[in-house]
Amino acid sequence: MMRRFLTVVAVGLCLAAQPVLAATPAPSPAPVSAAVPLLPNAPPPTLEYAFSVQATLAPPVEAGNLDGGRRRFIQVTGGAAYGPMLSGTVLGGGGDWQTIRPGGLTDVEAHYFIKAADGTVIEVTNVGVRVASAEVTDKIARGEAVDPSAYYFRTTTRFGVVDGPLGWMRRAVFVARGIRKPDSVVIDFYVVR
């Protein structure tokens, strides 16, 4: 009998406490003090120049306005890779797929091959953005020479390469800066350390 009485009392107390518990707000996170410096947990990465590519280009193929932008394809016809970490030849046949969007943003996605001096073939996938005023974008699209300081052209790169002397390229992160010329593009590649 006593056990039944205690069970009824315990259930009653739990039911009575439910509205109080439901109305209690969850604790908010502690505010960050203005005196605490907001610093990264690790040293910032650095960039080390690896090599450059100068790729010659065919005239653009215009596909028209698709998915909110002007679509173009620019074929890579050849070129050279040179620098402290790689030298070789840019093979023809790849290209750059671009979408020129309103507001000066151009999405770029280049895909091509480099044949290194030792004969190794390296697949290059380079994705990024070029940002410029409408006037500069139009000049670049027409193939006119434009000062590289007039636009922002940055990419991230993935290399496909077999194990061997150049296999390290698959095990590093690369960023690059591009310079568009009337009939070519120069890309400077940097290893993120």
C-alpha positions as CSV (number, residue, x, y, z in Angstrom):
1,M,0.0,0.0,0.0
2,M,2.8,2.4,0.9
3,R,4.7,1.6,-2.3
4,R,1.5,2.4,-4.3
5,F,1.1,5.7,-2.5
6,L,4.8,6.7,-3.2
7,T,4.4,5.8,-6.9
8,V,1.2,8.0,-7.2
9,V,3.0,10.9,-5.5
10,A,6.1,10.5,-7.7
11,V,4.0,10.4,-10.9
12,G,2.0,13.5,-9.7
13,L,5.2,15.5,-9.0
14,C,6.6,14.6,-12.5
15,L,3.3,15.7,-14.1
16,A,3.2,18.9,-12.1
17,A,6.8,19.7,-13.1
18,Q,6.3,19.3,-16.9
19,P,4.9,22.8,-17.6
20,V,7.8,24.3,-15.6
21,L,10.4,22.3,-17.5
22,A,8.8,23.0,-20.9
23,A,8.7,26.7,-20.2
24,T,12.4,26.8,-19.1
25,P,14.5,28.1,-22.1
26,A,17.6,26.2,-23.1
27,P,20.8,27.8,-21.8
28,S,22.4,30.1,-24.4
29,P,26.1,29.8,-25.2
30,A,28.4,32.1,-23.2
31,P,29.2,35.3,-25.1
32,V,32.7,35.7,-26.5
33,S,34.5,38.3,-24.5
34,A,35.9,41.2,-26.6
35,A,39.1,40.8,-24.6
36,V,39.7,37.3,-26.0
37,P,41.6,37.5,-29.3
38,L,40.1,35.4,-32.1
39,L,43.1,33.7,-33.6
40,P,43.5,30.5,-35.7
41,N,44.4,27.3,-33.9
42,A,47.3,26.6,-36.2
43,P,49.8,28.8,-38.0
44,P,48.4,30.1,-41.3
45,P,49.4,28.2,-44.5
46,T,52.0,29.8,-46.8
47,L,52.3,29.6,-50.6
48,E,55.3,28.3,-52.5
49,Y,55.6,29.0,-56.2
50,A,55.7,25.7,-58.1
51,F,55.5,26.5,-61.8
52,S,53.6,28.4,-64.5
53,V,51.7,27.3,-67.6
54,Q,51.3,29.4,-70.7
55,A,48.5,27.9,-72.7
56,T,47.7,29.0,-76.3
57,L,44.0,29.2,-77.0
58,A,41.7,28.9,-80.0
59,P,38.9,31.5,-80.5
60,P,36.0,31.0,-78.1
61,V,33.0,28.9,-79.1
62,E,29.9,30.8,-77.9
63,A,27.0,28.7,-76.7
64,G,24.6,31.5,-75.8
65,N,22.8,32.3,-72.5
66,L,22.2,29.2,-70.4
67,D,21.4,28.8,-66.8
68,G,21.7,32.5,-66.0
69,G,25.0,33.2,-67.8
70,R,26.7,33.4,-71.2
71,R,28.3,30.0,-71.8
72,R,31.6,29.7,-73.7
73,F,34.2,27.0,-74.5
74,I,37.8,28.0,-75.2
75,Q,40.0,25.2,-76.6
76,V,43.6,24.8,-75.3
77,T,45.8,24.3,-78.4
78,G,49.2,23.8,-76.8
79,G,51.7,25.6,-74.7
80,A,54.5,25.1,-72.1
81,A,54.9,24.5,-68.4
82,Y,58.0,25.9,-66.7
83,G,59.2,26.6,-63.2
84,P,61.2,25.1,-60.3
85,M,58.9,22.1,-59.7
86,L,57.8,21.2,-63.2
87,S,58.6,21.7,-66.9
88,G,56.9,20.2,-69.9
89,T,54.5,20.8,-72.7
90,V,50.8,21.6,-72.6
91,L,49.0,19.2,-74.9
92,G,46.3,20.4,-77.2
93,G,42.7,19.2,-77.0
94,G,41.6,20.4,-73.5
95,G,39.8,23.6,-72.8
96,D,38.1,26.1,-70.5
97,W,34.4,26.0,-70.0
98,Q,33.2,29.5,-68.8
99,T,30.0,31.0,-67.7
100,I,30.0,34.8,-67.8
101,R,27.4,36.0,-65.2
102,P,25.8,39.4,-64.6
103,G,27.8,41.6,-62.2
104,G,31.2,40.8,-63.4
105,L,31.6,37.2,-62.2
106,T,32.9,34.5,-64.6
107,D,33.0,30.9,-63.5
108,V,35.9,29.1,-65.1
109,E,36.6,25.3,-65.3
110,A,39.7,24.3,-67.3
111,H,40.6,20.7,-68.0
112,Y,43.7,19.8,-70.0
113,F,46.9,17.7,-69.9
114,I,50.6,18.5,-69.4
115,K,53.3,16.2,-70.6
116,A,56.2,16.6,-68.2
117,A,59.9,16.6,-69.4
118,D,60.3,13.0,-68.1
119,G,57.3,11.9,-70.2
120,T,54.7,11.7,-67.4
121,V,51.3,12.9,-68.5
122,I,49.5,15.0,-65.9
123,E,45.8,15.7,-65.9
124,V,44.9,19.2,-64.8
125,T,41.5,20.3,-63.5
126,N,41.5,24.0,-62.6
127,V,38.3,25.5,-61.2
128,G,37.8,29.1,-60.1
129,V,36.5,32.6,-60.7
130,R,37.4,35.7,-62.6
131,V,35.8,38.9,-61.3
132,A,36.0,42.2,-63.3
133,S,33.9,45.2,-64.2
134,A,31.5,44.8,-67.1
135,E,33.9,46.9,-69.3
136,V,36.9,44.7,-68.5
137,T,34.9,41.5,-68.9
138,D,33.8,42.6,-72.4
139,K,37.4,43.5,-73.3
140,I,38.6,40.0,-72.2
141,A,35.7,38.3,-74.0
142,R,36.6,40.2,-77.2
143,G,40.3,39.1,-76.9
144,E,41.7,42.5,-76.1
145,A,44.8,43.0,-73.9
146,V,43.8,43.9,-70.3
147,D,46.1,44.9,-67.4
148,P,46.0,41.9,-64.9
149,S,45.5,44.3,-62.0
150,A,42.1,45.2,-63.5
151,Y,40.5,41.8,-62.5
152,Y,40.6,39.0,-60.0
153,F,41.4,35.6,-61.5
154,R,42.0,32.8,-59.0
155,T,41.6,29.0,-59.1
156,T,42.1,25.8,-57.2
157,T,43.7,22.9,-59.0
158,R,43.7,19.2,-58.8
159,F,46.3,17.1,-60.6
160,G,45.9,13.5,-61.8
161,V,49.2,11.8,-62.1
162,V,50.6,8.3,-61.6
163,D,52.8,7.4,-58.7
164,G,56.5,8.2,-59.4
165,P,58.6,11.4,-59.3
166,L,55.6,13.6,-59.8
167,G,53.2,11.7,-57.6
168,W,53.6,14.4,-54.9
169,M,51.3,16.6,-57.0
170,R,48.3,14.5,-55.9
171,R,49.2,14.9,-52.3
172,A,49.3,18.7,-52.1
173,V,46.8,21.5,-52.4
174,F,47.4,24.1,-55.1
175,V,46.0,27.5,-55.8
176,A,46.7,29.6,-58.8
177,R,46.5,33.1,-60.3
178,G,45.6,33.6,-63.9
179,I,46.4,36.3,-66.4
180,R,44.3,36.4,-69.6
181,K,46.1,37.5,-72.8
182,P,44.5,38.0,-76.2
183,D,45.4,34.5,-77.5
184,S,46.7,32.7,-74.4
185,V,46.4,32.4,-70.7
186,V,49.2,32.3,-68.1
187,I,48.6,30.4,-64.8
188,D,51.0,30.6,-61.9
189,F,50.6,27.6,-59.6
190,Y,51.4,27.7,-55.9
191,V,51.6,24.8,-53.4
192,V,49.8,25.5,-50.1
193,R,52.3,24.6,-47.3
